[in-house]
Amino acid sequence: MNYVSTKRERLILKNPADPRIIGTEIPWKKVRKGSPWNRVVAVLRDPELVAVLMLCAVGLLVTFALLLAFPKFGETAQSLQQFL
């Protein structure tokens, strides 16, 4: 393998059919480190998951606040649907 200095560094393989490069093993069947409990904890600590859960919680709180603020909204929506 050698590198060509261009605007971006690119890796040029001397033998692209090298069996060490072409893996026949499926990535999700590889041995994973850690116990199943550690993987569950890692997923739950993911910052993206926390952000999505917080947005969902805020949406639920806003929905309940609107339901409490406008208790007769269902009847109003049904009367508006009659005109459409």
C-alpha positions in Angstrom: 0.0 0.0 0.0 1.2 3.4 -0.8 -0.1 6.9 -0.3 -0.5 9.5 -3.1 -0.2 13.0 -2.0 -3.1 14.9 -3.5 -5.6 17.3 -2.1 -6.9 14.5 0.0 -4.8 11.6 1.1 -6.0 8.4 -0.5 -5.1 4.8 0.1 -4.2 2.9 -3.0 -4.1 -0.8 -2.7 -1.5 -2.8 -4.6 -3.7 -5.9 -4.6 -7.4 -5.1 -4.2 -8.3 -8.7 -4.2 -6.2 -9.4 -1.1 -8.2 -11.8 1.1 -7.2 -9.9 4.2 -9.0 -6.9 2.8 -12.1 -8.6 1.4 -13.8 -9.9 4.6 -16.4 -12.6 4.2 -17.3 -12.4 7.8 -20.4 -10.4 8.6 -19.6 -7.6 11.0 -22.5 -8.3 13.4 -21.4 -11.9 13.8 -18.0 -10.9 15.2 -17.2 -11.4 18.8 -18.3 -8.4 20.8 -16.5 -7.2 23.9 -18.5 -6.9 27.1 -21.4 -8.6 28.6 -25.0 -8.1 27.4 -25.6 -5.8 30.4 -22.7 -3.6 29.5 -24.1 -3.2 26.0 -27.5 -2.3 27.3 -26.0 0.3 29.6 -23.9 1.7 26.7 -27.0 2.0 24.5 -28.9 3.8 27.3 -26.1 6.2 27.8 -25.9 7.2 24.2 -26.3 11.0 23.9 -28.5 10.8 20.8 -30.9 8.5 22.6 -31.1 10.8 25.5 -31.8 13.8 23.2 -34.6 11.9 21.5 -36.1 10.8 24.8 -36.0 14.4 26.1 -37.7 15.7 23.0 -40.5 13.1 23.3 -40.9 14.0 27.0 -41.2 17.7 26.2 -43.8 16.9 23.5 -45.9 14.8 25.9 -45.8 17.6 28.5 -46.9 20.1 26.0 -49.7 17.8 24.8 -51.0 17.3 28.4 -50.7 21.0 29.1 -52.8 21.8 26.0 -55.4 19.2 27.0 -55.7 20.7 30.4 -55.8 24.3 29.0 -58.5 23.5 26.4 -60.7 20.7 27.8 -63.5 21.3 25.2 -61.2 21.2 22.2 -62.5 17.8 21.0 -66.0 19.2 20.6 -64.7 22.2 18.8 -62.7 20.1 16.4 -65.7 17.9 15.7 -67.8 21.0 14.9 -65.1 22.3 12.6 -64.9 19.0 10.8 -68.5 19.2 9.8 -67.7 22.3 7.7 -64.9 20.5 5.9 
